[in-house]
Amino acid sequence: MHIPSGIYHWQHGDFTPYQVNPPLIRVLSAVPLLFQGIQLPHQGTTVARLEVKLAEAWIEQYGEETVHQTFLARLFVIPFAVLGTLLTYRIASSFLSGCWPLVPALLWAFSPTVLTYGCLATPDVASAFSLLLVCWRYYCWARAPTTDTSLAFGMAMGLALLVKSTWIMLLPLFFVILLLRVVLRRTHLVHVFSYSLSCVLALGILASGYFFEGMFVPLGEHEFKSSALAVQDGSSFQNRFEGTLLGGIPVPLPENYVLGIDRQKREFEEGRKCYLLGRWYGSGKWYYYCIAAIVKEPVALWILAAVAIGSIALRSPSFDFLLIASIGVPALALFLLASGQTGIHRHYRYVLPILPCLFFLIAYGCSLAPRCFRGGTSVLVCAYITASVATVPRTHAFFSEAVGGASNGWKYLGGSNLDWGQDLRLIRNYETSSESTQTLYAVCGTRWSLRSLGFRSESRQNFFLTSGINEAEERLPIATGAYLLTPTEYVREEFVYFQSRVPDRVLDGGMRLYLENIPKTNE
């Protein structure tokens, strides 16, 4: 949905589709497709979930060609992962010497999480890079407030705001850090003015990314729908600030940016079920990301972290508290914010931006370790790289060796942590290798018909599964054929029928094959 939304932004100048995230990554990924003459008709601004309608129109119009178009679009996003490696090395070089800056750079470059999302047309890795960049530029500015560092900080902040709306929290967060430094007499009050100018520059860059659409709309005129910003009366919503003194204040942000934040908040409030440690919960758990990080990263990483923390505790070294505040505090704030939003605990990728901070901690701590342990650092880094590379090209399904690897991942997490459409090629492989004449039904996470993408399998679940026929809301096969279930779908509550049966075969990637022979009276 990101890619067709990006095409739509370019062609119609409308940023309504996928407004929960700013448009930068979408418009970048759409660039190569513009040169191929890809066209999407205007849909109007009142269509609900416009990005879904656009994706449907895109697939219906171009069919199997969208697979190659997706490949081209992803090429324009990969540089953020490469830039992240370079930036991680540059920052580490400011407080580490010798070969130690290579440690966080290698941990980033070969992280299974970075390898997974660095090649997708989503903002996850770009979000981590932009956060790291703006934190570094803030540190450089705070340490030496000059015109150049102020401009660099403002531009980095503008980039971050165009990648992820969550980074709007950095404006007040950095301001609080600045005020604390003023109170502690580490800097002068006049630098507050310099900081303000950097923020104005950042907001100007953000506005330009939206072609200055919907700027300075009064707070009371936005069509909010979250309970935090609106009052619901039946099916209608009223802006909480309408008719109030605050309601007349112009908001210096693009309208779709503001509405995207409101829509995201609304989704958090509605809540979604959470799958964790083999169980479904009505909502998320505050410890979701702690467990996700443990099972989604190689064991070697956590051994390195333990050595680093132990070394720091034993050596009690002096710290650059400005660097810690500039890089560590935003990462911690993100982790706490994500953990507290229990309405949508489904994706480990949401806390991907904290990884560089962890990598810096590991490199710094291990550099303080006794000499006899330092050699072990290179061994552990090699083990980390080996564990990650061994799962290529299925790094999206990486799970720690401690939990049995990818084959056991479904016992711990679901959703994009297992498969986000990347395993469709495994279905294709089965179609190619299978000599069976049975009808194939693929139960996978994609919303689109696989046949429209050139597959032999049918994937529209309502064509072959019924729901709501008993208290468990089970979905049962109603036609004879071969049923392929990806791990993501296998763990879903409605497929308890399949969970209670032994599959006829377990294929690559943990896909389960069930051969069903349904009497004609039931078909």
Secondary structure, DSSP 8 states (H G I E B T S, - for coil): -HHHHHHHHHHH----TTTTS-SHHHHHHHHHHHTTT-------S--TTHHHHHHHHHHHHHTTHHHHHHHHHHHTTTHHHHHHHHHHHHHHHTT--TTTTHHHHHHHHT-HHHHHHTTSSSSHHHHHHHHHHHHHHHHHHHHS--HHHHHHHHHHHHHHHHH-GGGGGHHHHHHHHHHHHHHTTSS-TTHHHHHHHHHHHHHHHHHHHTTTTTTT-BGGGS---STTTEEEETTEEEETTTTSTGGGSB-SS-HHHHHHHHHHHHHHHH---EEETTEEESS--TTHHHHHHHHHS-HHHHHHHHHHHHHHHHH-----HHHIIIIIHHHHHHHHHHHH-GGG---GGGGGGGHHHHHHHHHHHHHTS-HHHHHHHHHHHHHHHHHHHTTTT-GGG---GGGTSGGGGGGTB-GGGT-SSTTHHHHHHHHHH----S-EEEE-S-SS-GGGGT-SSB--HHHHEE--SSTT---EE-SSEEEEE-HHHHTSGGGHHHHTS--SEE-GGG-EEEEE---TTT-
